[in-house]
Amino acid sequence: MFSNGEDEEVSLDSLYQYISEQENPKNKKGVECVDIYYPCSLLKEGVILVDTPGVGSIHKHNTDVAYSFLKDSDAIIFMLSVDSPINEIEREFLYSAKKYASKFYFAVNKIDMISKNELETYLKYCEKVLCEIMDTDSIAFFPISAKNSLGVEDILSSIQNDVQNSIDDILIESVKIKTKDIIKNALSQIELYIMALKMPLDNLEIKIKELSEKLKDLDKINEEIFYRIEKNSNNLIENIEKSLVEESKNIINETELILKSIYEENINEKPIKLEKEMKKIIETFLEEKLEKMNNEGLISLKLNYKDMTDLLNSEIEEIKSFISQKVYEIFKVKYNYEKTEYSLSKKEDYYVDVKHEPVIFFINLNNFIYFMPKRYANKVIYNKLSDKMKDIVERNKNNMIYNYKYKMRESLRSFKSNFNDEIEMLQNEVKNTLNKVILSKENKNDEIVDEIKKLNNIFNEISYIEKNLFI
């Protein structure tokens, strides 16, 4: 179906011309959705599967499409990939998805690309992050390989079982989740609508103009908030980077002393013995030091995040309260707004897998070096492995700094985008409600009293539902 309402039937072979970015850049053809019918037992149960584009795409319209389906979703299959950690954009999507869907299935794709131990490490990382996001103690994963269909049957069987045995509970919980915010927003809008209806038309227009003028102050407030947040985040990353640079120097010096000591103790031994002893230090001592450096960097981030998060949320609440306050001052109505808690990336988001860094990929010494005079061969081995050790430390340090900067940048980008959208939506919500009142008063002035009575009845009925629905 196209955005203009027209339908077109096409073959599967030509479908790519409508849904790929290469053939249909920025959806210039205006494709709204594509319906594909397939003889599947799961679909016969009344299930509709919606395959959305991935969130965080470089093409904004793809992310917009994914978000647009959230409000109609009852259950979500969230696809993770072993070659990528959970990023801030996906984290943000899940926080939003919790407000609408009651059931989640977490599929982990590309398991054919890694070992069993690596998969376990990745799943442990994901579980920590997702437990926090979903506010639960455990997460069920479905490891799969889309390439060879490995594990796909498991997730399909789980969905099939839920459809047959738990569908009513899933749907009821989904409706409750969706209804909660709808009711609160509806009550505040009805109350504002009633109060505006009671005002004389001339007075109402003056009040709306007054509100519009007051809301213009938000632009200045927004700029000040973003400036303070960016300044704080830059200072935080700069301090952590200085700390990592200093710590990496200490690690190099400390490891260098150990390697030198081993070299001097084994200078007259067989070269292969010296090489083995030095490799052991790099494989154990150095790796332990790098992991400690990474953990300390993450702890530093975590400790400083609280101050930044508190600042973010207090500023957000200040702006929302500002809008609500202006509405109350003018219309004497307490306007409801959703309390959003923004948070920056937590410790687990920084997925620097130090253990699987190539710390054991040593120089390829030609066999003839072992037949050279011992003292000469041992000196070559010492110098080469010492240089390699420094390279390993430097590479890990740079990788950590890059990850910290990337996550902070993504957090702020996500915050700005969502924050601006949320404030704009809140402003438009108030303005649209008031504009509807003006039209209503102009068109049926003699029916205002009856309309107010009806709205009061609706308000009371919805309030009753709100009190009893979530018991």
PyMOL commands that set and color helices and strands:
alter all, ss='L'
color gray80, all
select helices_A, chain A and resi 12-14+16-19+25-27+41-44+60-68+70-72+88-97+111-113+116-134+152-165+167-198+201-215+217-265+271-331+347-349+354-356+367-371+374-443+445-469
alter helices_A, ss='H'
color red, helices_A
select strands_A, chain A and resi 75-81+103-109+141-143
alter strands_A, ss='S'
color yellow, strands_A
deselect
rebuild
show_as cartoon
